[in-house]
Every structure is written in C-alpha cells, then in structure tokens.
Amino acid sequence: MIRRFLVAAAFLALAPSAFAATCSADIEGNDAMKYNVSNIDISKSCKTFTINLKHTGKMAKNVMGHNVVIAKTDDMKGIDADGMKAGLAADYIKPDDARVVAHSKVVGGGESTSFTVPVAKLGDGYSFFCSFPGHSALMKGTITLVP
C-alpha cells in the first residue's frame, strides 16, 4: 500500500513537466501544394506559439513559394485577394493588414522559416493557410485552442 502511494506521488510530482504544453508546431509544405497537417492544437496556457515552416519541395519561391498566415477563417478570402495585389516582395500579405494575426515570410524549396503567434489574439474560428496566389484552396487548416 505504501509502495503504491509512493509510486503515485512520484508520478504526480513529474506530471506537470510530463504534460507541459508544447508551444510550437512544425509544418511542411511541398511542391504539390500541400501542408503535412490539417489542424494545429494550441494550448491556452502558451503566451506565444511558434510555427516552424519547412518547404520540402525543390521549386523556387517565385514559382511555388509557401507561407503560413493565421487569421479568422472568415477573413481568408479577403486576405488572399489583397495579398495577391501586395505581391511576393510583401510575402503576399497586404502591409499592416489588421485581419492577419501573424504570418511567416514566403519560402521556396529547401528553405525554412519561423514566426510567433500571440495566443491571446486567437479564439474560435481561426485558420492557417498559404497566401501564395491560388494555394489557399488546398493549403489550409484549422487552429484549435485546447486547455
């Protein structure tokens, strides 16, 4: 009985570190216009969340570039339309677009980038997507806030 108690106490002492929130995610995009994930779980206990994007393809960013944009799902089409006008030099994001919570730069084949999202700015109904022209139809996913 005492032995079980000690084992349980040891487990509980380790539990906070064993179950600590992971405040980052790795995403890959490829030359077939696909991300390797369709949902990102973000713990509400994280103050910031880092997304690491790796382009696993070979094509240059001006041909098949990818980025990750975080915004309300309902704003995706408008952000895409304005981003197309902004062009590659602006990472296909309209400068100072208030609808964009955070975004990465556009990367080409073999390149990587990272960016940080302030978790307090997220809620229900948020998504991530690639704003390279024509990519968001296939390259998108949901953001889920978890306890």
CORZIRA-V961108 format. One record per helix or strand of 2 or more residues. SS is the DSSP state (~ for helix, > for strand). FROM is the first residue (numbers start at 0). TO is the last residue. If there is no record, write none. Layout:
((SS;FROM;TO) (SS;FROM;TO))
//
This chain:
((~;1;17) (>;23;28) (>;38;42) (>;47;54) (~;60;63) (>;68;71) (~;72;85) (~;87;89) (>;99;102) (>;111;117) (~;118;120) (>;125;128) (>;139;145))
//
